[in-house]
Amino acid sequence: MSDLQQRISDLAQWMLESKYLVVFTGAGISTESGLRDFRGPDGLWTRRDKGLSTPQQDWSSVEPNSGHVAIYELQDLGKLAFLISQNVDNLHLKSGIKPELLAELHGNLTKVRCTECEFKMDRVEGERECPLCGGKLVSTVVDFGQSLPAKDLAESYEHSQKCDLFIVVGSSLVVTPAADMPRVALQAGARLVIINQGETPFDEQTHLRFSEAIGEVMPPAVEQLKALIAKAS
């Protein structure tokens, strides 16, 4: 058995054993859908720092990929306790993730929120007033320097403290406070798994590390998990 296959088998076994599994995703999970990440070899910020142009993203036609689907299948299997995402691309919700199991720390391009009562709704062309209180509707996307949404941030800390398995999927883990979550999980005694092609500040603390593409890891790990669940039943 190759080293990759062994690590995938270990991940599937840990998923099976987990009583409270939390997944944390960054821009890397969406690269296989055609979106650029930020700090990868051809990422938006990597290009900017090299003085290269940063092409506009085409968000309209983007669809979830096998990595998103694998996380949805964890939900379908009853194994996903919570999902924390740094992404604004709406692909987790598009894949079928339940809104109550998802914290979108940096917002969502397809959603707006009321500045008065914090009500969130789908973006509707021309809609500027909250249907509940009449307050001003603004984008949920968090710009640099803005505070993260309080509810999503609080839920992220809460679930990270409760988890026994924390899986990072496609994040360099350098943007705080989002990147605090692995530390919270480790302090709670959780196993830490990182699937990311670039280095992270937590590489020496992780219990299982993958530098391979997400599509090579998450889908086969979930398939093995299904087999383990079937065998145990």
Rosetta silent file (secondary structure, phi, psi, omega in degrees, C-alpha in Angstrom):
SEQUENCE: MSDLQQRISDLAQWMLESKYLVVFTGAGISTESGLRDFRGPDGLWTRRDKGLSTPQQDWSSVEPNSGHVAIYELQDLGKLAFLISQNVDNLHLKSGIKPELLAELHGNLTKVRCTECEFKMDRVEGERECPLCGGKLVSTVVDFGQSLPAKDLAESYEHSQKCDLFIVVGSSLVVTPAADMPRVALQAGARLVIINQGETPFDEQTHLRFSEAIGEVMPPAVEQLKALIAKAS
SCORE:     score description
SCORE:     0.000 S_00000001
   1 L     0.000  129.955 -179.734    0.000    0.000    0.000 S_00000001
   2 L   -68.275  164.480  179.676    1.406    3.404   -0.987 S_00000001
   3 H   -61.291  -41.593  179.220    1.957    6.122    1.591 S_00000001
   4 H   -62.349  -45.534  179.481   -0.950    8.162    0.177 S_00000001
   5 H   -61.428  -37.771  178.618   -3.295    5.187    0.313 S_00000001
   6 H   -65.832  -42.913  179.563   -2.275    4.527    3.921 S_00000001
   7 H   -66.277  -37.873  176.720   -2.908    8.129    4.912 S_00000001
   8 H   -64.601  -40.531  177.096   -6.300    8.079    3.180 S_00000001
   9 H   -63.198  -40.712  177.159   -7.160    4.863    5.042 S_00000001
  10 H   -62.501  -43.153  179.868   -6.113    6.478    8.325 S_00000001
  11 H   -62.381  -43.698  178.808   -8.294    9.506    7.564 S_00000001
  12 H   -61.606  -41.253  179.315  -11.294    7.305    6.777 S_00000001
  13 H   -64.977  -41.657  178.907  -10.787    5.379   10.022 S_00000001
  14 H   -65.024  -38.077  175.907  -10.532    8.628   12.027 S_00000001
  15 H   -61.506  -41.773  179.057  -13.726    9.874   10.387 S_00000001
  16 H   -62.029  -44.034 -176.424  -15.453    6.663   11.402 S_00000001
  17 H   -74.318  -23.517 -173.691  -14.246    6.981   15.012 S_00000001
  18 L   -65.058  136.967  174.621  -15.058   10.685   15.289 S_00000001
  19 L  -100.464  -15.593 -178.137  -18.017   11.745   17.407 S_00000001
  20 L  -152.436   88.828 -174.038  -17.731   15.442   16.482 S_00000001
  21 E   -97.047  125.227  176.999  -16.113   16.152   13.115 S_00000001
  22 E  -118.055  133.615  176.666  -15.513   19.746   12.023 S_00000001
  23 E  -110.560  140.994  179.989  -14.279   20.707    8.543 S_00000001
  24 E  -125.721  121.174 -177.191  -12.556   24.026    7.784 S_00000001
  25 E  -117.920  147.929  174.324  -12.233   25.131    4.148 S_00000001
  26 L  -124.960 -169.929 -173.325  -10.276   27.824    2.358 S_00000001
  27 H   -60.107  -24.784 -177.436   -9.886   28.987   -1.223 S_00000001
  28 H   -60.767  -26.413 -178.751   -7.912   25.862   -2.152 S_00000001
  29 H   -71.475  -21.318 -175.576  -11.038   23.706   -2.211 S_00000001
  30 H   -97.675   -2.190  179.796  -12.489   25.787   -5.052 S_00000001
  31 H   -64.321  -32.826  179.447   -9.491   25.757   -7.396 S_00000001
  32 H   -74.675   -5.201  171.756  -10.740   22.505   -8.944 S_00000001
  33 H   -96.347    0.735  178.113  -13.936   24.412   -9.814 S_00000001
  34 L   100.662    2.702  177.655  -11.874   26.919  -11.799 S_00000001
  35 L   -93.420  144.880  177.237  -11.458   29.623   -9.146 S_00000001
  36 L   -78.691  145.981  170.756   -8.019   30.897   -8.177 S_00000001
  37 L   -86.204 -166.356 -175.823   -6.826   30.571   -4.609 S_00000001
  38 L  -105.666  -44.894 -173.523   -4.879   33.365   -2.895 S_00000001
  39 L  -113.617   10.423  175.111   -1.462   32.055   -1.850 S_00000001
  40 L   -70.178  177.417 -177.580   -0.978   29.117   -4.237 S_00000001
  41 L   -55.318  -32.886  178.170    1.692   29.197   -6.978 S_00000001
  42 L  -120.913   26.374 -177.444   -0.642   31.144   -9.284 S_00000001
  43 L   -68.638  164.699 -176.202   -2.908   32.577   -6.562 S_00000001
  44 H   -60.863  -45.191 -178.944   -4.338   36.077   -6.658 S_00000001
  45 H   -76.243  -30.566  175.460   -2.093   37.436   -3.904 S_00000001
  46 H   -62.049  -45.257  178.538    0.946   35.522   -5.206 S_00000001
  47 H   -64.399  -43.011  179.915    0.468   37.189   -8.600 S_00000001
  48 H   -59.867  -44.961 -177.866   -0.098   40.583   -6.984 S_00000001
  49 H   -66.327  -24.145  177.070    3.099   40.284   -4.918 S_00000001
  50 L   -88.621    0.100 -178.745    5.031   39.427   -8.103 S_00000001
  51 L    79.263   16.084  179.992    3.640   42.502   -9.838 S_00000001
  52 L   -92.500  162.954  178.512    1.505   40.391  -12.175 S_00000001
  53 L   -68.353  152.320  176.912   -2.088   41.069  -13.174 S_00000001
  54 L  -115.796   98.034 -174.697   -4.873   39.541  -11.067 S_00000001
  55 L   -59.373  149.924  175.826   -7.581   38.333  -13.459 S_00000001
  56 L   -68.997  141.493  177.045  -11.239   38.818  -12.622 S_00000001
  57 L   -85.096  140.255  172.601  -13.016   35.711  -11.357 S_00000001
  58 L   -98.189   97.535 -175.046  -16.088   34.450  -13.216 S_00000001
  59 L   -80.824  -22.574 -166.887  -18.333   33.468  -10.309 S_00000001
  60 L   -66.768  -35.413 -173.732  -21.547   32.964  -12.269 S_00000001
  61 L  -103.323    9.295 -174.690  -20.847   29.601  -13.892 S_00000001
  62 L   -77.123  137.454 -179.884  -18.858   27.960  -11.096 S_00000001
  63 L  -123.173  153.599  175.552  -20.091   24.606   -9.788 S_00000001
  64 L   -58.318  146.782  177.286  -19.106   22.503   -6.743 S_00000001
  65 L  -107.702 -172.277 -174.309  -16.342   19.968   -7.388 S_00000001
  66 H   -63.132  -27.456  176.581  -15.615   16.539   -5.923 S_00000001
  67 H   -67.714  -45.594  175.843  -14.135   18.082   -2.761 S_00000001
  68 H   -60.190  -43.561 -177.906  -17.333   20.004   -2.025 S_00000001
  69 H   -63.874  -38.020  179.371  -19.389   16.906   -2.795 S_00000001
  70 H   -62.194  -39.790  178.048  -17.285   14.786   -0.419 S_00000001
  71 H   -68.189  -39.689  174.693  -18.019   17.213    2.440 S_00000001
  72 H   -58.914  -40.081 -179.801  -21.717   17.135    1.539 S_00000001
  73 H   -66.206  -32.128  173.352  -21.559   13.330    1.703 S_00000001
  74 H   -60.669  -41.640  175.674  -20.123   13.578    5.235 S_00000001
  75 H   -62.257  -44.629 -178.115  -23.258   15.549    6.103 S_00000001
  76 H   -62.557  -31.988  179.572  -25.405   12.941    4.344 S_00000001
  77 L   -82.821   -3.572 -177.621  -23.728   10.189    6.379 S_00000001
  78 L    77.506   17.987 -176.397  -24.435   12.049    9.626 S_00000001
  79 L  -100.784  -13.664 -177.581  -20.709   12.539   10.256 S_00000001
  80 E   -92.009  112.853  177.100  -20.391   16.316    9.744 S_00000001
  81 E   -79.998  -39.156 -177.775  -20.972   18.247   12.954 S_00000001
  82 E  -165.231  151.538  178.784  -20.083   21.643   11.478 S_00000001
  83 E  -125.670  125.225  177.169  -18.393   23.305    8.499 S_00000001
  84 E  -110.844  127.853 -178.226  -16.370   26.528    8.783 S_00000001
  85 E  -130.209  142.630  173.067  -15.475   28.258    5.512 S_00000001
  86 L   -92.645   -1.977 -170.690  -13.382   31.258    4.527 S_00000001
  87 L   -90.149  150.176 -179.972  -14.908   31.217    1.043 S_00000001
  88 L  -111.097    9.046 -168.325  -17.471   33.627   -0.431 S_00000001
  89 L   -85.763   -3.564  176.477  -18.265   31.573   -3.551 S_00000001
  90 L    70.803    7.034 -173.334  -21.503   29.923   -2.303 S_00000001
  91 H   -71.596  -28.384  177.457  -20.297   26.490   -3.460 S_00000001
  92 H   -67.196  -46.625  177.750  -20.901   24.759   -0.119 S_00000001
  93 H   -64.657  -37.503  179.454  -24.552   25.807   -0.043 S_00000001
  94 H   -64.140  -30.061 -179.661  -24.815   24.973   -3.749 S_00000001
  95 H   -77.219  -15.640  178.939  -23.535   21.447   -2.992 S_00000001
  96 L   115.211    6.532  177.365  -26.350   20.897   -0.477 S_00000001
  97 L   -64.273  135.174  178.793  -24.765   21.825    2.863 S_00000001
  98 L   -70.703  133.204 -178.402  -27.447   22.838    5.369 S_00000001
  99 H   -55.473  -33.288 -177.808  -27.167   26.546    6.295 S_00000001
 100 H   -72.834  -12.389  177.705  -27.395   25.715   10.004 S_00000001
 101 H  -101.212    8.804 -171.702  -24.238   23.572    9.737 S_00000001
 102 E  -128.018  130.003  168.478  -22.203   26.282    7.994 S_00000001
 103 E  -111.235  120.244  177.708  -20.323   29.365    9.183 S_00000001
 104 E  -103.130   93.367 -169.939  -19.181   31.597    6.312 S_00000001
 105 L   -65.832  -26.223 -178.747  -16.587   33.722    8.064 S_00000001
 106 L  -109.957   13.091  176.627  -15.908   36.007    5.111 S_00000001
 107 L    90.753 -167.204 -175.445  -19.490   36.224    3.860 S_00000001
 108 L  -150.064  126.681 -177.149  -21.180   35.065    0.652 S_00000001
 109 L   -60.221  -25.181 -175.286  -21.354   36.827   -2.700 S_00000001
 110 L   -93.580    1.135 -175.420  -24.966   35.735   -3.211 S_00000001
 111 E  -117.994  152.311  171.034  -26.255   37.031    0.170 S_00000001
 112 E  -125.586  160.169  178.702  -27.070   40.406    1.687 S_00000001
 113 E  -133.726  156.240  177.908  -27.640   41.342    5.318 S_00000001
 114 E   -87.114  132.645 -179.880  -29.543   44.054    7.141 S_00000001
 115 L   -73.168  -15.297 -179.096  -27.358   46.583    8.968 S_00000001
 116 L   -93.408  -55.917 -173.149  -30.061   46.979   11.626 S_00000001
 117 L  -107.917   -1.065  177.749  -31.362   43.493   12.522 S_00000001
 118 L    68.755   11.652  175.720  -28.667   41.315   10.826 S_00000001
 119 L   -60.934  136.334  178.664  -31.310   39.402    8.813 S_00000001
 120 E  -112.458  144.263  179.627  -29.678   37.578    5.871 S_00000001
 121 E  -153.623  166.071  175.800  -31.311   36.825    2.530 S_00000001
 122 E   -64.265  143.921  177.901  -30.470   36.027   -1.084 S_00000001
 123 L   -65.725  127.226  177.332  -29.311   39.008   -3.097 S_00000001
 124 L  -121.322  128.359 -178.033  -32.203   40.373   -5.185 S_00000001
 125 L   -56.153  124.785  177.210  -31.554   42.964   -7.921 S_00000001
 126 L    87.092  -10.541 -179.037  -32.789   46.366   -6.791 S_00000001
 127 L   -80.642  118.524 -176.321  -33.690   45.235   -3.263 S_00000001
 128 L  -123.986  -10.819 -178.958  -32.201   47.735   -0.800 S_00000001
 129 E  -116.212  139.711  178.020  -34.459   47.578    2.256 S_00000001
 130 L   -63.001  130.277  179.354  -34.805   44.762    4.775 S_00000001
 131 L   -70.334  -14.110 -179.241  -38.224   43.120    4.445 S_00000001
 132 L   -91.180  -45.338 -173.243  -38.343   42.671    8.228 S_00000001
 133 L  -127.072   -5.478 -179.254  -37.376   46.045    9.628 S_00000001
 134 L    83.270    3.952  179.193  -36.739   48.364    6.701 S_00000001
 135 L   -69.237  171.638 -177.728  -33.046   48.645    7.470 S_00000001
 136 E   -76.769  133.438  176.023  -30.358   49.003    4.811 S_00000001
 137 E   -93.201  131.315  178.196  -29.269   45.830    2.982 S_00000001
 138 E  -132.675  163.627  177.956  -25.535   45.444    2.313 S_00000001
 139 E   -61.068  145.973  176.100  -23.322   42.662    0.983 S_00000001
 140 L   -82.107  -10.955 -176.674  -22.341   39.976    3.510 S_00000001
 141 L   -66.463  131.095 -177.235  -18.817   39.814    2.042 S_00000001
 142 L   -89.121  120.275  176.612  -16.230   40.977    4.578 S_00000001
 143 L   -86.141  163.530  178.168  -13.703   43.484    3.219 S_00000001
 144 L   -56.206  132.967  178.853  -10.191   43.933    4.632 S_00000001
 145 L    92.328  -15.827  178.801  -10.339   45.706    7.980 S_00000001
 146 L   -84.402  154.844  177.182  -13.976   44.835    8.623 S_00000001
 147 L   -74.377  148.246  175.077  -15.065   42.643   11.528 S_00000001
 148 L   -73.590  154.589  179.313  -16.132   39.081   10.832 S_00000001
 149 L   -59.173  125.881 -170.939  -19.826   38.259   11.319 S_00000001
 150 H   -59.803  -44.305 -177.061  -20.288   37.822   15.077 S_00000001
 151 H   -64.554  -47.480 -179.375  -22.659   34.853   14.923 S_00000001
 152 H   -63.242  -39.976 -179.750  -20.540   32.876   12.448 S_00000001
 153 H   -66.571  -44.319  179.254  -17.361   33.613   14.395 S_00000001
 154 H   -62.431  -42.353  178.612  -18.910   32.597   17.729 S_00000001
 155 H   -65.098  -36.453  179.150  -20.249   29.366   16.234 S_00000001
 156 H   -63.312  -45.784  176.852  -16.835   28.597   14.729 S_00000001
 157 H   -62.521  -43.855 -177.169  -15.119   28.911   18.110 S_00000001
 158 H   -60.154  -48.919 -177.003  -17.875   26.892   19.798 S_00000001
 159 H   -73.392  -31.841  176.276  -17.721   23.945   17.397 S_00000001
 160 H   -64.465  -35.730  178.350  -13.919   23.973   17.228 S_00000001
 161 H   -70.465  -25.559 -176.688  -13.850   23.612   21.026 S_00000001
 162 H   -89.351  -18.859 -166.704  -16.241   20.657   20.865 S_00000001
 163 L   -77.303  156.510  172.574  -14.646   18.678   18.054 S_00000001
 164 L  -112.297   -9.660  175.619  -12.514   15.557   18.253 S_00000001
 165 E  -143.182  122.496 -177.608  -11.441   15.672   14.569 S_00000001
 166 E  -120.961  117.113 -175.760  -10.667   18.929   12.737 S_00000001
 167 E  -112.859  116.255  176.536  -10.002   18.680    8.998 S_00000001
 168 E   -91.237  127.647 -176.516   -8.497   21.649    7.172 S_00000001
 169 E  -126.402  103.123  172.704   -9.207   21.559    3.432 S_00000001
 170 L    75.598   42.134  177.271   -7.434   24.031    1.159 S_00000001
 171 L  -135.313  139.503  176.717   -6.343   26.789    3.536 S_00000001
 172 L   -81.271   -9.299  174.556   -2.914   28.278    4.246 S_00000001
 173 L    57.274   42.603  177.921   -4.151   29.108    7.775 S_00000001
 174 L  -117.735  -10.336 -179.805   -2.553   32.539    7.954 S_00000001
 175 L   -93.703  114.074  179.061   -5.624   34.810    7.987 S_00000001
 176 L   -98.325  156.246    5.781   -6.812   35.404   11.543 S_00000001
 177 L   -83.321   -1.491 -179.543   -9.088   35.107   13.419 S_00000001
 178 H   -55.713  -41.868 -176.401  -10.312   32.348   11.077 S_00000001
 179 H   -73.863   -1.356  173.740   -6.965   30.572   11.373 S_00000001
 180 H   -71.864  -21.665 -171.165   -7.318   30.458   15.172 S_00000001
 181 H   -60.991  -41.853  176.330   -9.759   27.561   14.836 S_00000001
 182 H   -60.239  -36.267  178.912   -7.168   24.758   14.405 S_00000001
 183 H   -65.172  -42.092  177.652   -5.406   26.006   17.530 S_00000001
 184 H   -60.822  -43.791 -179.603   -8.693   25.946   19.460 S_00000001
 185 H   -64.329  -43.093  178.754   -9.344   22.397   18.248 S_00000001
 186 H   -62.188  -42.555  179.590   -5.852   21.233   19.216 S_00000001
 187 H   -63.846  -25.635  178.021   -6.208   22.757   22.679 S_00000001
 188 L   -84.350   -2.404  177.592   -9.462   20.798   23.039 S_00000001
 189 L    93.115   12.137 -177.749   -7.578   17.575   22.299 S_00000001
 190 L   -76.701  153.868  167.507   -8.793   17.072   18.724 S_00000001
 191 E   -75.355  140.336 -179.688   -6.861   15.321   15.987 S_00000001
 192 E  -114.504  123.677  176.161   -5.772   17.802   13.302 S_00000001
 193 E  -117.111  132.345  178.031   -5.712   16.846    9.613 S_00000001
 194 E  -122.823  125.718  174.201   -4.467   19.306    6.973 S_00000001
 195 E  -117.278  101.173 -176.646   -5.052   18.876    3.238 S_00000001
 196 L  -160.133  135.951 -175.554   -3.272   21.763    1.517 S_00000001
 197 L   -78.030  -18.924  175.345   -0.689   21.967   -1.250 S_00000001
 198 L  -103.542  168.829  179.504    1.187   24.857    0.385 S_00000001
 199 L   -70.193  154.715  174.392    2.809   25.090    3.791 S_00000001
 200 L  -133.096  160.522  178.306    0.819   26.161    6.866 S_00000001
 201 L   -68.199  -10.740 -176.758    1.892   27.373   10.336 S_00000001
 202 L  -103.774    9.597 -174.008    0.357   24.200   11.815 S_00000001
 203 L   -60.389  -32.758 -178.749    2.305   21.626    9.776 S_00000001
 204 L   -80.461  -14.156 -178.577    4.434   20.548   12.739 S_00000001
 205 L  -101.923  -10.057 -175.828    1.375   20.119   14.964 S_00000001
 206 L   -71.918  148.932  178.415   -0.809   18.198   12.545 S_00000001
 207 L   -90.325  -19.440 -179.873   -1.541   14.514   13.131 S_00000001
 208 E  -153.301  125.337 -173.203   -2.033   13.755    9.428 S_00000001
 209 E  -124.865  131.777  175.349   -0.752   15.869    6.531 S_00000001
 210 E  -122.689  127.756  172.368   -1.651   15.782    2.825 S_00000001
 211 L  -104.193    0.489  179.710    0.072   17.940    0.202 S_00000001
 212 L   -75.328  168.060  176.751   -1.834   16.230   -2.600 S_00000001
 213 L   -62.095  145.826 -177.474   -4.781   17.761   -4.477 S_00000001
 214 H   -59.116  -38.784  179.234   -8.027   17.765   -2.493 S_00000001
 215 H   -64.307  -18.475  177.469   -9.756   15.705   -5.182 S_00000001
 216 H   -88.019  -10.679 -173.038   -7.178   12.967   -4.644 S_00000001
 217 H  -115.561  -59.241 -173.344   -7.838   12.812   -0.905 S_00000001
 218 H   -63.671  -49.677 -179.319  -11.349   13.727    0.255 S_00000001
 219 H   -58.781  -48.178  178.108  -13.464   11.724   -2.260 S_00000001
 220 H   -66.654  -31.578  178.151  -11.573    8.418   -1.770 S_00000001
 221 H   -65.798  -41.364  179.472  -11.468    8.933    2.007 S_00000001
 222 H   -69.256  -36.124  176.433  -15.250    9.379    2.111 S_00000001
 223 H   -62.990  -41.262  177.056  -15.729    6.329   -0.131 S_00000001
 224 H   -66.383  -36.526  176.885  -13.631    4.280    2.303 S_00000001
 225 H   -60.699  -44.002  178.655  -15.660    5.728    5.179 S_00000001
 226 H   -57.905  -43.516  179.770  -18.874    4.521    3.501 S_00000001
 227 H   -63.906  -39.942  178.896  -17.382    1.033    3.214 S_00000001
 228 H   -65.795  -40.051  178.757  -16.359    1.065    6.883 S_00000001
 229 H   -65.360  -41.916  179.000  -19.845    2.177    7.960 S_00000001
 230 H   -63.370  -38.850 -179.865  -21.436   -0.540    5.816 S_00000001
 231 H   -67.471  -35.364 -177.085  -19.096   -3.147    7.300 S_00000001
 232 H   -78.557  -19.397 -175.370  -19.890   -2.042   10.847 S_00000001
 233 L   -87.598    0.000    0.000  -23.666   -2.113   10.348 S_00000001
